[in-house]
Amino acid sequence: MGYVTRIVIIGGGPGGYEAALVAAQLGAEVTVVDCDGLGGASVLTDCVPSKTLIATAEVMTNFDSSYEELGIRVEDTTHDPDDPARVVGVDLGKVNRRVKRLAQAQSQDITSSVTRAGGRVLRGRGRLEPGQATDGSRVVTVTAADGGQERLTADAVLIATGGHPREIPDALPDGECILNWTQLYDLEEQPEELIVVGSGVTGAEFAGAYQALGSQVTLVSSRDRVLPGEDPDAAAVLEDVFRRRGMNVMSRSRAQSAKRVGDRVEVTLQDGRTITGTHCLVAVGAVPNTADMGLAEAGVRLKESGHIKTDRVSRTSAPGVYAAGDCTGVFALASVAAMQGRIAMYHFLGDAVTPLDLRAVSANVFTDPEIATVGYSQADVDKGVIDARVVKLPLLRNPRAKMQGIRDGFVKLFCRPGTGIVVGGVVVAPRASELIHPISIAVDNNLTVEQIANTFTVYPSLTGSIAEVARQLHTRKSAESGLS
């Protein structure tokens, strides 16, 4: 029997389990060390649970906002005819039980996939030991919950340990009324008044979801707008929608502390103001899970933030050690983590590999409406990072949007002025996560606005707006060429 390459993966999130599948398929001996369950935070406490909750909220919002216009009659003798905004309710306990059930089922499916491929799953916490053997191998010590230990010898190690919610020292979660996003799914009763601290992607998604489910939401943002890292036009649309639906959006307001006062929560802002509610969600970012793993001692360089430094093929500064996912701080997306993990295995095992290219990454904010982006951004254009032409088309002009009662949203494309090559795009719409894909294909394959404009679209469809924006950009490019 020939030599078999030994791979040890610490962390079973998207970066870890996708790497395990690739390595097993390429004939390596794979061990995944994980302490919570395969799928990691993405499946157990983040992407899968939050998007499952948001799916319920989306149904509520779509119904509430359009049933009258679409001619749907609701027979409910208990409903207050003077309050047409809410005709259905939600059982949050039932919603959350479904959320956790689906998350566990997904985790079990992933575990089955890894074991079927030939990988071994070992429950415990991994620590990278310092130094390398003369053959280049490394040792990972695994500590189980009962304190037992096992030493694993690996030809290559992948660190894919993810992150955990960042905390405010004076607003520590108690799991009951002051919560981080991993604790929301234990709620049995709907929060009557929810204060959300943090207006990034996580804060905005949960604020919108709980507003749709029936909570009165106050969103506390330290910046001048919600979603400060997203396209400014898209953020403006979402903030306007939030306010119209009754959310209290407090901009330029940084939270300093949160504490229980009787049966309520009091949040104090840095300027001395206080706000109260029945519950508070603290969503102020994440911290990488890289502490107490022996990384620095093993020669793995870390950033000041604690994230692991990697190159475009996921290598760290320590030979034979790779890293993937949120612990690297490259781009906190499950799709990027998975790609980093796959690239690491392709690279180490000698298969063909394409270095990570973040310009082709599509991302989505699962609010209502959704915000999807790919490629270069409006900020890149405004700062002169790239010279590009921009056209934005409101969805209000789209016939399918009119039929569905969609009032908010737009499609925006960026293209190079000379060639018309599409270099980026933004979609704000229901299911923007699906609508961004043709733009992603265009960016990844250097397609031009002319090619998009000349491609047939279904009539009527929301994708028709993508083609229309491309036509407007192509017309503009042709006019500019004629003037030159």
C-alpha positions in Angstrom: 0.0 0.0 0.0 1.4 3.4 -1.0 1.8 6.4 1.2 -1.5 8.3 2.1 -1.4 12.0 2.8 -2.8 12.9 6.2 -4.9 16.0 6.5 -6.2 17.3 9.8 -8.9 20.0 9.7 -9.6 22.0 12.9 -13.2 23.4 12.6 -16.2 21.9 10.8 -17.8 25.0 9.2 -18.0 25.6 5.5 -14.3 26.1 5.1 -13.6 22.9 7.0 -16.2 20.4 5.7 -15.8 21.5 2.1 -12.0 21.1 2.4 -12.6 17.6 3.9 -14.8 16.6 1.0 -12.1 17.7 -1.6 -9.3 16.1 0.3 -11.1 12.8 0.7 -12.0 12.8 -3.0 -8.3 13.3 -3.9 -7.4 10.3 -1.8 -6.1 11.8 1.4 -6.7 10.5 4.9 -8.9 13.2 6.5 -9.8 13.9 10.1 -12.1 16.8 11.0 -11.8 18.0 14.6 -14.9 19.9 15.7 -16.5 20.7 19.0 -20.0 21.9 18.1 -21.2 19.9 15.1 -20.3 20.0 11.4 -21.6 23.1 9.6 -20.2 25.3 12.3 -21.8 28.7 13.1 -23.0 29.0 9.5 -25.3 26.1 9.9 -26.0 26.0 13.6 -26.3 29.6 14.8 -25.8 32.0 11.8 -26.7 31.6 8.1 -29.1 28.7 8.1 -31.0 29.6 11.3 -31.2 33.3 10.5 -32.4 32.8 7.0 -35.0 30.3 8.1 -36.3 32.8 10.6 -36.2 35.5 7.9 -38.2 33.2 5.5 -41.1 33.4 8.0 -40.7 37.1 8.3 -40.7 37.5 4.6 -44.0 35.7 4.2 -45.5 38.0 6.8 -44.1 41.1 5.2 -45.2 40.2 1.7 -48.7 39.4 2.8 -49.1 42.4 5.0 -47.8 44.9 2.4 -49.7 43.6 -0.6 -52.8 41.5 0.2 -55.2 44.5 -0.1 -53.7 45.8 -3.3 -53.7 42.3 -4.8 -57.4 41.9 -4.0 -57.0 39.2 -1.3 -59.9 39.2 1.2 -59.2 38.0 4.8 -62.1 36.8 6.8 -61.3 37.4 10.5 -64.0 38.6 12.8 -61.5 39.2 15.6 -59.5 41.6 13.5 -59.7 45.4 14.2 -61.1 46.9 11.0 -59.3 50.2 12.0 -55.9 48.5 11.9 -55.4 46.8 8.5 -51.7 46.5 9.0 -51.7 43.2 10.7 -54.2 40.3 10.0 -52.0 37.3 10.8 -49.7 36.6 13.8 -46.7 34.3 14.5 -45.9 31.7 17.0 -42.2 32.5 17.7 -41.7 29.4 19.7 -42.9 27.2 16.9 -40.8 29.2 14.4 -37.6 28.8 16.5 -38.2 25.0 17.0 -38.4 24.7 13.2 -35.2 26.8 12.9 -33.3 24.6 15.3 -34.7 21.4 13.8 -33.6 22.4 10.2 -30.2 23.5 11.5 -29.6 20.1 13.2 -30.8 18.2 10.1 -28.4 20.2 7.9 -25.5 19.5 10.3 -26.3 15.8 10.3 -26.5 15.8 6.5 -23.0 17.4 6.3 -21.6 14.9 8.8 -23.0 12.0 6.7 -21.5 13.5 3.5 -18.0 13.7 5.1 -18.1 10.2 6.6 -19.4 8.7 3.3 -16.5 10.3 1.5 -14.1 8.5 3.9 -13.4 11.3 6.4 -13.2 10.9 10.1 -15.1 13.3 12.4 -13.6 13.7 15.9 -15.4 15.7 18.6 -13.2 17.9 20.6 -11.0 21.0 20.5 -7.8 21.0 18.4 -4.5 22.7 19.3 -1.6 23.0 16.9 1.7 21.9 18.5 4.9 23.9 17.8 7.5 22.7 15.4 7.7 20.3 12.5 9.1 16.8 12.2 11.9 16.2 9.8 9.4 14.8 7.3 7.5 18.1 7.5 4.5 16.7 9.4 2.9 18.5 12.3 1.0 17.4 15.4 -2.5 18.4 16.5 -3.6 17.6 20.0 -7.4 17.1 20.4 -9.0 17.5 23.8 -12.4 15.9 24.2 -15.2 17.2 26.4 -14.3 14.6 29.1 -10.7 15.8 29.2 -9.3 12.9 27.2 -6.6 13.7 24.6 -5.5 12.3 21.3 -2.5 13.3 19.2 -2.9 13.4 15.4 0.0 13.6 13.0 -0.7 15.5 9.8 1.1 16.3 6.7 -1.0 19.4 6.4 -3.3 21.2 8.8 -6.2 23.5 7.9 -7.5 26.0 10.6 -11.2 26.8 10.0 -12.4 27.7 13.4 -14.7 30.6 12.5 -15.7 33.3 15.0 -18.1 34.2 17.8 -20.2 37.3 18.6 -18.2 40.3 19.8 -19.4 41.6 23.2 -19.7 45.1 24.7 -18.2 44.8 28.2 -21.1 46.7 29.8 -23.7 44.8 27.8 -22.9 41.2 28.3 -25.7 38.8 27.2 -27.7 36.9 29.8 -29.5 34.6 27.4 -32.9 35.9 28.5 -33.4 39.6 27.7 -29.9 40.7 26.6 -29.0 38.4 23.7 -26.4 37.8 21.1 -27.6 36.4 17.7 -26.8 32.8 18.8 -29.3 33.0 21.6 -32.3 34.3 19.7 -33.5 30.9 18.8 -34.2 29.9 22.4 -37.0 32.5 22.7 -40.5 31.1 23.1 -42.3 34.4 23.2 -42.2 37.3 20.7 -40.2 40.3 22.0 -42.7 43.1 22.4 -40.0 45.8 22.1 -36.7 44.8 20.7 -33.6 47.1 20.8 -31.0 46.0 18.2 -27.6 47.4 18.8 -25.5 47.4 15.6 -26.7 48.3 12.1 -24.4 46.1 10.1 -25.6 43.1 8.1 -26.5 41.0 11.1 -28.2 43.8 13.0 -30.2 45.0 9.9 -31.3 41.4 9.0 -32.7 40.7 12.5 -34.1 44.2 13.0 -36.1 43.8 9.7 -37.2 40.2 10.5 -38.5 41.0 14.0 -40.2 44.1 12.8 -42.0 41.9 10.3 -42.9 39.3 12.9 -44.6 41.9 15.0 -42.1 43.4 17.4 -41.6 47.1 17.9 -37.9 47.5 16.9 -35.4 50.2 17.7 -32.2 50.0 15.6 -29.2 51.7 17.2 -26.6 52.6 14.7 -23.3 54.3 15.5 -22.9 55.4 11.9 -24.9 57.9 9.9 -26.9 55.2 8.2 -27.8 51.5 8.3 -25.5 49.1 6.5 -22.5 51.5 6.4 -20.5 48.9 4.4 -23.0 48.5 1.7 -23.9 50.5 -1.5 -25.2 53.9 -0.2 -28.2 53.9 -2.6 -29.2 50.4 -1.4 -28.8 51.4 2.2 -30.9 54.4 1.7 -33.7 52.4 0.2 -33.6 49.9 3.1 -33.6 52.6 5.8 -36.5 54.3 4.2 -38.4 51.0 4.2 -37.5 50.4 7.8 -38.8 53.8 8.8 -42.0 53.5 6.8 -42.8 50.2 8.5 -42.6 51.8 11.9 -39.0 51.0 13.0 -37.2 53.6 15.1 -33.8 54.0 13.4 -31.4 55.9 15.6 -28.3 57.0 13.6 -25.1 58.4 15.1 -26.0 56.7 18.4 -23.4 54.4 19.9 -24.5 52.1 22.7 -22.4 52.1 25.9 -24.2 49.7 28.1 -27.3 47.5 28.5 -28.7 46.3 31.8 -31.8 44.7 33.3 -34.1 47.0 35.1 -36.9 45.0 36.5 -38.6 43.2 33.6 -37.1 45.6 31.1 -33.8 46.3 29.5 -32.2 49.8 29.6 -29.7 50.7 27.0 -27.5 53.8 27.7 -25.9 55.6 24.7 -22.5 57.4 24.9 -24.2 60.8 24.8 -26.1 59.9 28.0 -29.5 59.2 26.4 -31.3 56.0 27.5 -33.8 53.8 25.7 -35.8 50.9 27.1 -37.4 47.7 25.7 -38.3 44.2 26.7 -35.3 42.7 24.9 -31.9 43.8 23.5 -30.0 42.1 20.7 -26.3 43.0 20.6 -24.9 42.6 17.0 -21.6 44.5 16.9 -19.5 42.1 14.8 -17.5 38.9 15.5 -14.2 37.8 17.0 -12.1 35.1 15.4 -11.8 31.8 17.2 -8.0 31.7 17.2 -7.1 32.1 20.9 -5.5 29.3 22.9 -4.8 27.2 19.9 -1.0 27.4 19.9 -1.0 29.3 16.6 1.7 31.9 17.3 3.9 29.3 18.9 3.6 27.1 15.8 4.7 30.0 13.6 1.3 31.1 12.4 1.2 34.9 12.1 -1.9 36.7 13.3 -3.2 40.2 12.6 -3.8 42.6 15.5 -7.5 41.6 15.3 -6.6 38.0 16.0 -7.3 36.9 12.4 -4.9 34.6 10.6 -2.8 36.0 7.8 -3.2 34.0 4.6 -2.3 34.3 0.9 -4.6 33.7 -2.0 -4.1 30.0 -1.9 -4.9 29.9 1.9 -1.4 29.4 3.1 -0.4 30.8 6.5 3.2 31.8 7.5 3.8 28.3 8.9 4.7 25.6 6.3 2.1 23.0 6.0 -0.6 25.1 7.8 -3.5 26.6 5.9 -6.5 28.6 7.1 -10.0 29.3 5.8 -13.2 31.1 6.7 -14.1 33.8 9.2 -10.9 33.2 11.3 -8.9 34.7 8.4 -11.0 37.9 8.2 -10.9 37.8 4.3 -14.6 38.0 3.6 -17.1 36.7 6.2 -19.2 34.7 3.8 -19.9 30.9 3.8 -19.2 30.8 0.1 -15.8 32.4 0.5 -14.9 30.1 3.4 -15.8 27.1 1.4 -13.7 28.3 -1.6 -10.7 29.0 0.7 -11.0 25.5 2.1 -11.2 23.9 -1.3 -8.3 26.0 -2.6 -6.1 25.0 0.3 -6.6 21.3 -0.4 -6.2 21.6 -4.1 -3.0 23.5 -3.5 -1.5 21.1 -1.0 -2.5 17.9 -2.8 -1.1 19.1 -6.1 -4.3 19.6 -8.0 -5.0 22.5 -10.4 -5.9 25.6 -8.4 -7.1 29.1 -9.1 -6.1 31.7 -6.4 -9.0 33.3 -4.6 -10.4 36.3 -6.5 -12.7 38.4 -4.3 -13.8 40.6 -7.2 -16.1 37.8 -8.4 -17.7 37.2 -5.0 -21.4 37.8 -4.8 -22.9 38.7 -1.5 -26.4 39.3 -0.2 -28.1 41.0 2.8 -31.2 39.1 3.6 -33.4 42.0 4.6 -36.7 42.9 2.9 -35.9 44.0 0.2 -32.7 42.0 -0.2 -29.5 43.7 -1.2 -27.2 41.7 -3.5 -23.8 42.9 -4.8 -20.9 41.6 -6.9 -17.7 43.1 -8.2 -16.6 46.7 -7.9 -18.7 49.0 -5.8 -20.0 52.5 -5.9 -17.4 53.4 -3.3 -14.7 52.1 -5.7 -16.0 54.3 -8.4 -16.3 57.3 -6.2 -12.8 56.9 -4.8 -11.3 56.4 -8.3 -10.2 52.8 -7.7 -11.8 52.1 -11.1 -13.1 54.2 -13.9 -16.6 53.0 -14.6 -19.9 54.1 -16.0 -23.0 53.7 -13.7 -26.7 53.4 -14.5 -29.4 52.7 -11.9 -32.9 51.8 -12.8 -35.7 51.8 -10.2 -37.9 48.6 -10.1 -41.0 50.8 -10.2 -40.7 50.9 -14.0 -40.6 47.1 -14.2 -44.0 45.5 -15.3 -43.5 42.4 -13.2 -42.7 44.5 -10.2 -46.0 46.4 -10.7 -47.9 43.2 -10.9 -46.4 41.9 -7.7 -46.9 45.2 -5.8 -43.1 45.8 -5.5 -42.4 49.5 -4.9 -38.9 49.5 -3.5 -35.6 48.6 -5.2 -33.4 49.0 -8.2 -30.8 47.5 -10.5 -27.5 49.2 -10.8 -24.6 48.1 -13.2 -21.0 49.3 -13.5 -19.1 49.0 -16.7 -15.8 50.1 -18.2 -16.2 53.2 -20.3 -14.3 52.0 -23.3 -15.0 48.4 -23.6 -18.4 48.2 -21.9 -17.2 45.2 -19.8 -19.4 44.7 -16.7 -17.3 45.1 -13.6 -19.9 45.2 -10.9 -23.6 45.4 -10.0 -26.1 45.9 -7.2 -29.7 44.6 -7.0 -32.2 45.7 -4.4 -35.3 43.6 -4.7 -37.2 40.6 -3.3 -35.0 37.6 -4.0 -32.1 39.8 -5.0 -29.9 36.8 -4.0 -31.2 35.0 -7.1 -31.3 38.0 -9.4 -27.6 38.8 -8.9 -26.4 35.6 -10.6 -26.5 36.7 -14.2 -24.5 39.8 -13.2 -22.0 37.6 -11.4 -21.6 35.5 -14.5 -21.0 38.7 -16.5 -18.4 39.9 -14.0 -16.6 36.6 -13.8 -16.5 36.1 -17.6 -15.8 39.8 -18.6 -19.1 40.1 -20.5 -20.0 43.4 -22.0 -23.2 45.4 -21.5 -23.9 44.8 -25.2 -23.9 41.0 -24.7 -26.3 41.4 -21.7 -28.5 43.8 -23.6 -28.8 41.4 -26.6 -29.7 38.4 -24.5 -33.4 37.5 -24.4 -35.2 37.8 -21.1 -38.6 36.6 -20.2 -41.4 39.2 -20.4 -42.6 40.1 -17.8 -39.7 39.4 -15.4 -37.6 41.3 -12.9 -34.5 40.1 -14.9 -35.8 42.4 -17.6 -34.5 45.3 -15.6 -31.0 43.9 -15.8 -31.2 43.8 -19.6 -32.7 47.3 -19.6 -29.9 48.8 -17.5 -27.4 47.1 -19.8 -29.1 48.7 -22.8 -28.9 52.1 -21.3 -25.2 51.7 -20.5 -24.6 50.4 -24.1 -26.4 53.4 -25.5 -24.4 55.7 -23.4 -21.1 54.0 -24.4 -22.1 54.3 -28.1 -23.0 57.9 -27.7 -19.7 58.7 -26.0 -17.8 56.8 -28.7 -19.6 58.9 -31.4 -18.5 62.1 -29.7 -14.9 61.1 -29.5 
